[in-house]
Amino acid sequence: MAFNNSPLNYTSIDLEIETIKRFRSLAPFLSTECLVFREFNGDSTILCLDFAACSQDLKMNKEEWREFAVLLAHSSNYLGLANSLVFKNGDRVVGWITLNQIA
């Protein structure tokens, strides 16, 4: 039973929205224009970050991207969102990382 003063209805959509809010709070450097959502890939879930509305954020060097991706992957795993991240610019995939790739 939900508390009367609770802002959530405890539906799966509400929990998804709350979890993505918490993910964003762990990554305050992530642009608010960047879309964050989950997609299913067979038996697993992938966290997608779509930079179509803020493509200027994609202009980092490879070293900066690696640090950025590692932090996001750990944050996603910590919240139980996904073990893999896909970075998109609209329909185009520009990068991906899984926790298995992080040494």
N, CA and C atoms as a LAMMPS dump frame, in Angstrom:
ITEM: TIMESTEP
0
ITEM: NUMBER OF ATOMS
309
ITEM: BOX BOUNDS ff ff ff
-5.0000000000000000e+02 5.0000000000000000e+02
-5.0000000000000000e+02 5.0000000000000000e+02
-5.0000000000000000e+02 5.0000000000000000e+02
ITEM: ATOMS id mol type element x y z
1 1 1 N 0.841 -1.182 0
2 1 2 C 0 0 0
3 1 3 C 0.887 1.247 0
4 2 1 N 0.597 2.165 -0.901
5 2 2 C 1.378 3.397 -1.013
6 2 3 C 0.946 4.387 0.056
7 3 1 N 1.893 5.19 0.516
8 3 2 C 1.573 6.239 1.473
9 3 3 C 0.799 7.335 0.76
10 4 1 N -0.124 7.952 1.444
11 4 2 C -0.962 8.987 0.835
12 4 3 C -0.166 10.202 0.38
13 5 1 N 0.902 10.538 1.068
14 5 2 C 1.683 11.713 0.689
15 5 3 C 2.861 11.38 -0.215
16 6 1 N 2.932 10.158 -0.705
17 6 2 C 4.027 9.743 -1.578
18 6 3 C 3.84 10.334 -2.973
19 7 1 N 4.91 10.885 -3.577
20 7 2 C 4.789 11.44 -4.926
21 7 3 C 4.722 10.362 -6.013
22 8 1 N 4.99 9.112 -5.664
23 8 2 C 4.988 8.035 -6.637
24 8 3 C 3.774 7.127 -6.459
25 9 1 N 3.327 6.562 -7.544
26 9 2 C 2.241 5.585 -7.492
27 9 3 C 2.793 4.17 -7.425
28 10 1 N 4.097 4.034 -7.537
29 10 2 C 4.784 2.746 -7.514
30 10 3 C 4.409 1.86 -8.696
31 11 1 N 4.094 2.466 -9.823
32 11 2 C 3.93 1.692 -11.047
33 11 3 C 5.309 1.561 -11.674
34 12 1 N 5.445 0.661 -12.617
35 12 2 C 6.757 0.477 -13.242
36 12 3 C 7.209 1.75 -13.961
37 13 1 N 6.281 2.514 -14.508
38 13 2 C 6.659 3.763 -15.18
39 13 3 C 7.192 4.763 -14.166
40 14 1 N 6.519 4.884 -13.018
41 14 2 C 6.99 5.801 -11.98
42 14 3 C 8.373 5.401 -11.474
43 15 1 N 8.577 4.119 -11.286
44 15 2 C 9.883 3.649 -10.805
45 15 3 C 10.971 3.881 -11.845
46 16 1 N 10.641 3.699 -13.111
47 16 2 C 11.594 3.95 -14.194
48 16 3 C 11.992 5.425 -14.217
49 17 1 N 11.016 6.304 -14.121
50 17 2 C 11.276 7.739 -14.124
51 17 3 C 12.145 8.125 -12.925
52 18 1 N 11.823 7.601 -11.754
53 18 2 C 12.594 7.913 -10.55
54 18 3 C 14.028 7.398 -10.662
55 19 1 N 14.201 6.211 -11.206
56 19 2 C 15.543 5.647 -11.343
57 19 3 C 16.38 6.468 -12.317
58 20 1 N 15.781 6.907 -13.402
59 20 2 C 16.53 7.732 -14.364
60 20 3 C 16.858 9.09 -13.752
61 21 1 N 15.971 9.643 -12.929
62 21 2 C 16.291 10.888 -12.197
63 21 3 C 17.498 10.669 -11.291
64 22 1 N 17.521 9.545 -10.606
65 22 2 C 18.657 9.25 -9.716
66 22 3 C 19.935 9.051 -10.52
67 23 1 N 19.828 8.42 -11.688
68 23 2 C 20.974 8.254 -12.571
69 23 3 C 21.522 9.627 -12.958
70 24 1 N 20.641 10.539 -13.334
71 24 2 C 21.078 11.89 -13.703
72 24 3 C 21.729 12.607 -12.522
73 25 1 N 21.247 12.342 -11.308
74 25 2 C 21.852 12.997 -10.142
75 25 3 C 23.261 12.474 -9.879
76 26 1 N 23.551 11.24 -10.288
77 26 2 C 24.898 10.69 -10.155
78 26 3 C 25.831 11.195 -11.259
79 27 1 N 25.243 11.775 -12.3
80 27 2 C 26.022 12.286 -13.43
81 27 3 C 25.57 13.708 -13.748
82 28 1 N 25.842 14.669 -12.851
83 28 2 C 25.352 16.028 -13.066
84 28 3 C 25.952 16.717 -14.292
85 29 1 N 27.042 16.192 -14.81
86 29 2 C 27.673 16.747 -16.006
87 29 3 C 26.915 16.373 -17.273
88 30 1 N 25.961 15.446 -17.167
89 30 2 C 25.17 15.016 -18.319
90 30 3 C 24.161 16.104 -18.666
91 31 1 N 24.164 16.544 -19.899
92 31 2 C 23.277 17.609 -20.346
93 31 3 C 21.812 17.235 -20.13
94 32 1 N 21.011 18.2 -19.731
95 32 2 C 19.579 17.94 -19.529
96 32 3 C 18.869 17.681 -20.851
97 33 1 N 19.462 18.117 -21.962
98 33 2 C 18.879 17.861 -23.284
99 33 3 C 19.132 16.435 -23.764
100 34 1 N 20.067 15.757 -23.143
101 34 2 C 20.384 14.378 -23.521
102 34 3 C 19.236 13.464 -23.078
103 35 1 N 18.697 12.707 -24.003
104 35 2 C 17.633 11.764 -23.662
105 35 3 C 18.253 10.517 -23.045
106 36 1 N 17.663 10.044 -21.961
107 36 2 C 18.126 8.834 -21.291
108 36 3 C 16.933 7.885 -21.212
109 37 1 N 17.106 6.683 -21.767
110 37 2 C 16.031 5.706 -21.755
111 37 3 C 16.613 4.309 -21.865
112 38 1 N 15.797 3.312 -21.553
113 38 2 C 16.259 1.931 -21.652
114 38 3 C 15.615 1.254 -22.844
115 39 1 N 16.379 0.35 -23.458
116 39 2 C 15.897 -0.48 -24.565
117 39 3 C 16.2 -1.929 -24.234
118 40 1 N 15.365 -2.806 -24.713
119 40 2 C 15.602 -4.224 -24.516
120 40 3 C 16.394 -4.772 -25.687
121 41 1 N 17.341 -5.649 -25.38
122 41 2 C 18.173 -6.289 -26.39
123 41 3 C 18.224 -7.77 -26.044
124 42 1 N 17.287 -8.532 -26.582
125 42 2 C 17.214 -9.944 -26.24
126 42 3 C 16.812 -10.116 -24.793
127 43 1 N 17.678 -10.748 -24.013
128 43 2 C 17.398 -10.982 -22.593
129 43 3 C 17.936 -9.889 -21.679
130 44 1 N 18.576 -8.884 -22.243
131 44 2 C 19.181 -7.855 -21.397
132 44 3 C 18.605 -6.476 -21.72
133 45 1 N 18.954 -5.54 -20.874
134 45 2 C 18.518 -4.156 -21.029
135 45 3 C 19.742 -3.281 -21.239
136 46 1 N 19.62 -2.335 -22.145
137 46 2 C 20.695 -1.401 -22.458
138 46 3 C 20.21 -0.004 -22.113
139 47 1 N 21.054 0.776 -21.482
140 47 2 C 20.729 2.17 -21.212
141 47 3 C 21.225 2.998 -22.389
142 48 1 N 20.324 3.753 -22.985
143 48 2 C 20.665 4.566 -24.151
144 48 3 C 20.735 6.035 -23.761
145 49 1 N 21.732 6.697 -24.273
146 49 2 C 21.883 8.137 -24.089
147 49 3 C 21.912 8.741 -25.486
148 50 1 N 20.874 9.51 -25.812
149 50 2 C 20.743 10.093 -27.148
150 50 3 C 21.095 11.575 -27.09
151 51 1 N 22.17 11.943 -27.803
152 51 2 C 22.684 13.301 -27.799
153 51 3 C 22.209 14.102 -29.009
154 52 1 N 21.121 13.692 -29.67
155 52 2 C 20.656 14.381 -30.873
156 52 3 C 20.336 15.855 -30.598
157 53 1 N 19.767 16.159 -29.447
158 53 2 C 19.401 17.537 -29.114
159 53 3 C 20.576 18.35 -28.586
160 54 1 N 21.689 17.677 -28.313
161 54 2 C 22.858 18.389 -27.762
162 54 3 C 24.139 17.779 -28.331
163 55 1 N 24.206 17.707 -29.65
164 55 2 C 25.34 17.04 -30.297
165 55 3 C 26.673 17.711 -29.994
166 56 1 N 26.665 18.963 -29.542
167 56 2 C 27.917 19.632 -29.168
168 56 3 C 28.596 18.898 -28.017
169 57 1 N 27.823 18.18 -27.194
170 57 2 C 28.4 17.426 -26.076
171 57 3 C 29.208 16.221 -26.543
172 58 1 N 29.051 15.827 -27.788
173 58 2 C 29.792 14.683 -28.322
174 58 3 C 31.208 15.056 -28.752
175 59 1 N 31.534 16.334 -28.719
176 59 2 C 32.846 16.799 -29.187
177 59 3 C 33.865 16.765 -28.057
178 60 1 N 34.219 15.564 -27.629
179 60 2 C 35.245 15.361 -26.603
180 60 3 C 36.324 14.483 -27.214
181 61 1 N 37.499 14.527 -26.625
182 61 2 C 38.517 13.615 -27.116
183 61 3 C 38.261 12.215 -26.559
184 62 1 N 38.957 11.237 -27.092
185 62 2 C 38.713 9.836 -26.732
186 62 3 C 38.952 9.552 -25.248
187 63 1 N 39.953 10.176 -24.667
188 63 2 C 40.261 9.979 -23.241
189 63 3 C 39.127 10.488 -22.354
190 64 1 N 38.609 11.688 -22.685
191 64 2 C 37.486 12.235 -21.923
192 64 3 C 36.261 11.342 -22.047
193 65 1 N 36.018 10.831 -23.245
194 65 2 C 34.879 9.943 -23.467
195 65 3 C 34.988 8.681 -22.635
196 66 1 N 36.171 8.128 -22.547
197 66 2 C 36.372 6.894 -21.769
198 66 3 C 36.029 7.138 -20.3
199 67 1 N 36.546 8.209 -19.727
200 67 2 C 36.249 8.524 -18.322
201 67 3 C 34.755 8.771 -18.126
202 68 1 N 34.151 9.502 -19.024
203 68 2 C 32.727 9.801 -19.013
204 68 3 C 31.91 8.505 -19.059
205 69 1 N 32.249 7.628 -20.003
206 69 2 C 31.52 6.372 -20.191
207 69 3 C 31.669 5.44 -18.988
208 70 1 N 32.856 5.366 -18.424
209 70 2 C 33.088 4.494 -17.266
210 70 3 C 32.248 4.953 -16.076
211 71 1 N 32.235 6.252 -15.817
212 71 2 C 31.427 6.773 -14.715
213 71 3 C 29.943 6.488 -14.943
214 72 1 N 29.462 6.694 -16.151
215 72 2 C 28.057 6.433 -16.463
216 72 3 C 27.722 4.948 -16.353
217 73 1 N 28.629 4.096 -16.781
218 73 2 C 28.395 2.645 -16.699
219 73 3 C 28.303 2.194 -15.247
220 74 1 N 29.19 2.692 -14.403
221 74 2 C 29.139 2.336 -12.98
222 74 3 C 27.866 2.871 -12.323
223 75 1 N 27.46 4.079 -12.68
224 75 2 C 26.229 4.658 -12.13
225 75 3 C 25.021 3.844 -12.55
226 76 1 N 24.992 3.442 -13.806
227 76 2 C 23.885 2.628 -14.313
228 76 3 C 23.812 1.28 -13.602
229 77 1 N 24.949 0.657 -13.428
230 77 2 C 24.999 -0.636 -12.75
231 77 3 C 24.59 -0.492 -11.291
232 78 1 N 25.063 0.544 -10.621
233 78 2 C 24.753 0.787 -9.213
234 78 3 C 23.237 0.871 -8.987
235 79 1 N 22.53 1.509 -9.93
236 79 2 C 21.082 1.667 -9.812
237 79 3 C 20.303 0.488 -10.391
238 80 1 N 21.007 -0.47 -10.968
239 80 2 C 20.341 -1.63 -11.546
240 80 3 C 19.637 -1.347 -12.863
241 81 1 N 20.068 -0.292 -13.558
242 81 2 C 19.447 0.047 -14.835
243 81 3 C 19.915 -0.869 -15.962
244 82 1 N 21.218 -1.036 -16.083
245 82 2 C 21.768 -1.845 -17.174
246 82 3 C 23.262 -2.036 -16.95
247 83 1 N 23.818 -3.05 -17.617
248 83 2 C 25.264 -3.291 -17.587
249 83 3 C 25.933 -2.796 -18.863
250 84 1 N 25.133 -2.299 -19.798
251 84 2 C 25.659 -1.788 -21.062
252 84 3 C 25.044 -0.432 -21.359
253 85 1 N 25.841 0.446 -21.941
254 85 2 C 25.371 1.76 -22.357
255 85 3 C 25.619 1.935 -23.835
256 86 1 N 24.673 2.576 -24.505
257 86 2 C 24.812 2.913 -25.915
258 86 3 C 24.702 4.423 -26.025
259 87 1 N 25.638 5.029 -26.73
260 87 2 C 25.635 6.461 -26.968
261 87 3 C 25.162 6.678 -28.396
262 88 1 N 24.116 7.501 -28.549
263 88 2 C 23.517 7.721 -29.863
264 88 3 C 23.497 9.199 -30.206
265 89 1 N 23.416 9.446 -31.488
266 89 2 C 23.132 10.772 -32.018
267 89 3 C 21.969 10.565 -32.977
268 90 1 N 20.755 10.637 -32.442
269 90 2 C 19.569 10.28 -33.215
270 90 3 C 19.518 8.773 -33.376
271 91 1 N 19.391 8.306 -34.611
272 91 2 C 19.353 6.863 -34.878
273 91 3 C 20.741 6.25 -35.014
274 92 1 N 21.766 7.074 -35.054
275 92 2 C 23.14 6.597 -35.275
276 92 3 C 23.84 6.281 -33.95
277 93 1 N 24.357 5.08 -33.825
278 93 2 C 25.131 4.69 -32.642
279 93 3 C 26.548 5.225 -32.808
280 94 1 N 27.012 5.992 -31.808
281 94 2 C 28.353 6.569 -31.88
282 94 3 C 29.312 5.928 -30.882
283 95 1 N 28.791 5.095 -30.005
284 95 2 C 29.652 4.399 -29.056
285 95 3 C 28.851 3.51 -28.127
286 96 1 N 29.547 2.6 -27.481
287 96 2 C 28.917 1.722 -26.504
288 96 3 C 29.97 1.236 -25.537
289 97 1 N 29.517 0.827 -24.37
290 97 2 C 30.425 0.294 -23.359
291 97 3 C 29.636 -0.679 -22.502
292 98 1 N 30.315 -1.742 -22.076
293 98 2 C 29.74 -2.677 -21.13
294 98 3 C 30.653 -2.751 -19.916
295 99 1 N 30.122 -3.183 -18.815
296 99 2 C 30.951 -3.31 -17.61
297 99 3 C 32.07 -4.314 -17.821
298 100 1 N 31.875 -5.296 -18.679
299 100 2 C 32.924 -6.283 -18.956
300 100 3 C 34.139 -5.646 -19.617
301 101 1 N 33.956 -4.532 -20.33
302 101 2 C 35.058 -3.866 -21.011
303 101 3 C 35.919 -3.037 -20.068
304 102 1 N 35.382 -2.694 -18.919
305 102 2 C 36.091 -1.838 -17.97
306 102 3 C 37.027 -2.68 -17.128
307 103 1 N 38.297 -2.349 -17.195
308 103 2 C 39.292 -3.115 -16.432
309 103 3 C 39.576 -2.494 -15.106
